[in-house]
Amino acid sequence: MDKSELVQKAKLAEQAERYDDMAAAMKAVTEQGHELSNEERNLLSVAYKNVVGARRSSWRVISSIEQKTERNEKKQQMGKEYREKIEAELQDICNDVLELLDKYLIPNATQPESKVFYLKMKGDYFRYLSEVASGDNKQTTVSNSQQAYQEAFEISKKEMQPTHPIRLGLALNFSVFYYEILNSPEKACSLAKTAFDEAIAELDTLNEESYKDSTLIMQLLRDNLTPALITLVSTCHQISQVCSSSQVHRPVRTRPYNAGKLREHHRGESPE
């Protein structure tokens, strides 16, 4: 099947919401070794985001159920085995994407925009791996994720306007990484606020084509600032309480009791 047929198959699969088929088609396109167009790049991103997203959601549900069955050894073992099955699927998907990125997509990227897009994607998929990893493997995936995000971030600041949707999307997901993975609400807030403020300052330079995408991601950045700030204030308050108390060994919560997951964004999709 040639490239145009594979792309058409991916589009049909997307309409049918058969994202595994969509991902398989776009993987075949990528493995032909040519630089992807913007449309092809977005099809690849949307396909794998939905494929891995289903497993991430399932993993969270089963992990929660597993924790609630601690008093029932048989049920807990069943939950553990099912969680590990989902983890294996998630890891296989992420490793497939990371291989495509390292072997084809990043080396073939000739434009800064593409380079940033793929490095952000690399950071995302190492982040997904880190969500289910443990021990040394978790440290490695976290480090690889941060390294990819940081490289993309430096290129984006140098080569792209603050209002560029890909630069904004990178800032959004990098801030989620700091909040969710490194448990650093202060850094997450700082990164998101800086990206938002810099984009606001140049909002009048936006062209009509990217206006919708850019303002959408700016809204997500602003939405994420609220829980991150709540966490930061909560942490500072709790540290203050500990310092003023004789019970100096009382554990400090690093997130508020009602803290939810921050929202992230992937090019070519609507907000969740």
N, C-alpha and C positions, 0 to 999 in steps of 0.2 A: 504494500500500500504506500503510495507516495505521500509527500508532506501535506498537500492540499486536502487529500482524502482523510488523512489522520486528523487534521484540524477540524474538518467538517464533522467527523465522527465525535470529536470532543465536544463540539457545540451541541450536537444532538443529545449526547449523554448528559450534558449540563441541563438541557431543557427537560429531560426525563428524570433528572435528579439521581442519575446513576454515576456517582462521583468516582467510584473505583474504575469504571470503564473510561471515564473522562481522564483520570490520572494516567491510566495505562496508555491511552492514545497520545497524550502530551509527553509522556516519558519516551515513547517511540520517536516522536518528533525531535526531542532534545538529543537523543542518541544518534541522530543523523549527523550531528556535529556542526550544524550551522548556527549562527547567531540568531536568536529569536526576535521576531518583531514585537512591538509593544502589545499587540493583540494576543500573540502566542504566549508571551510572558505572563500576561494576566490570566489567560486560560490555565496555564500550568499552576499558577499561584492559587487560584480559586479551587481547582480540582484537589490539590493536595491539602489545602486548608480544610476543606470539607471532609476529606478522608481521615485526616489525623484528628480533626475536631470531634468527630463521632467517637473515636476511641478515647480522647481526653475526657469527654463528658461521661462516657461509660465507666472509665476508671474512677472518676470522682464519686459516682453513685455507688459503685461496688465497694470502694474504700470506706465510704460512710456506713454502708450496711455491715461491713466486716467489723468495724469498731463497735457497732451496736450489738453484736452477737458474741461478745467476749465471754459471756457466761455459758454459752453453748458451744462446746468444743467441736462437735460435728459440723454445725452450721458455720462456725468460724473457719474451719478447714476448707469447707466447700467454697466459702467466699474468697479465701486466700488463693486457692487454685484457679478460680475464675479471674480474679484480679491479675494473677501472673500471666494468664493466657492473653488478657487484654494488653498488658504491659509488653508482651512479646510482639504482638501485632503493631502496637504503637512504635516500638523501637525499630522494627523492620521498615515501617513507612518512613520514619525520620532518617534512618540510615540510607534508604533509597534516595531521598531528596538530597541529603548531604553529599552523596556520591555524584549525583547529577551536577550539583553546584561546583564541586571541586574538579570534576573531570571535564565538564563541558561549559557550563554557564558562566562561571567567573573567568576562566581563561579566555573565552570567546567574546567577552564584553568589551566593546571598543569605546563606549560612551560612559562618562561619569555617572549619568542617570542609571544606566544598566548595572554598573558596578555596585552602586549604592543599593539598588533594588535587591541584587543577589546576595550581597553581604548581610543586608538586613534579614533576608530570608534564612541565611545560614545561622544568624544569631537566634532567630525564632525557633528553628528546629533543634538546635542544641538546648534552647530553653525548655522545649517540650520534653526532651530527653531528661533534663535535670529534674523535672517535676516528678518523675517516677524512679529516679536513680537514688543510690545510697552509697555511703562510704567514699572510697577513692574515686569511684566512677562518677559520683555526683560532683566532686570537686573538679574533675576534668571537664565534664560537660558545662558546668557553670563558667569555668575559665574560658573555654572555647566560645561560649555564647558571648561573654563580655568582650572578648578580643574581636570577634566579628562585628558586633555592634559598634565598638569604638572605632574600628577602621572605617566602617561605613559613615559614622558620624563625622569623622575628620574630613573625609572626602566631600560629604554633603555641605559642610560649612564653607569649604574652599570653592566648590564648583557650582553650587545650586542656591537659588534664591530662598529666603526664609519662608516664602509662601508656597514653594514647590510641594505638591502633594506627597511625593516620595520622601522628601526631607522631613515633612511633618509626621508622616506615618512612622518613619524611623524613630523620631523623637518620642512619639507616643509609645511604641513598643519597647524602646530602651528604658523609658520611665517605668513601664510595667515590670520589666526585668529587675530594676532596682527595688521596686516595692514588693513584688511577690517572691523573688528568688533571693536577693541579697538582704531583704527585710530592712531596707534603708529608705524610709518615707521622706527624710530630709532631702536626699539626693534626687529621689523621684519627683518631689515637688519642684525643686530647683530646675531640673531639666525640663519638665513640662511647662512651667511658668515662663522660662526663658524662651522656649520655642513659640509659645503662644504670644508673648509680648512682641517678639521680633516679627512675627507674621502680621500682627495687628498694625504695626508701624508701617508696613508696606502693603497693606490690603488694597490700596488704590491702584497698585501696579498689576493686580491679578487680571489675566485675560479671561474671557468668557468661558473658554474651554475647560480651564482648571478651577474656576471659581467654586463650583459645586463640591468637587472633591476636597479642595483646600479648606473651605468653611466647615464641611462635615467633620474633618479630622480636628480642626481647631475646636469644634464643639466637644468632641470626645476628650481632647486635652483638658478643656475647662471642666468637664464633668468629672474627670479622674482626679482633679486637684482637690475636690471636696473630701472624699474619703481619705486621701493621702494626708491632707492637712489635719483632719480629725485624728488620724493615727499619730501624727507628729505632736499635736497638742496633748493628746492622751499620754503619750510616752513621757513627754516633758513633765506633765503633772505627776505621773506615777514616780518618776525619778526624784522629783521634789519631795514627795511624800516619804519615800524611802530614806532620803538624806536627812529628813527632819525627824525620823523615827528611830527608836532604839533598836527596832528589829531590822537591822541593816542587811540581814541575809534573806529577807523576803524576796521571792522572785518577782521580776518586773515583766509585765506583759508588754510585748513590743507592738501589739495591735489591739484596737478596741474590741470589745465583745461582739459588736455588730459589724465588724469590718467585712466587706465583700470583696470579690475579685474585681480588679480594675478591668476596664474594657480596652481591647486592642483592635487594631485595624489591619486589614490586608488589602492591597491594591485590587480594585475590580469588584469589590463586594460592598454590600450595604452594611450599616452598623448592626451589631447583634442586639 
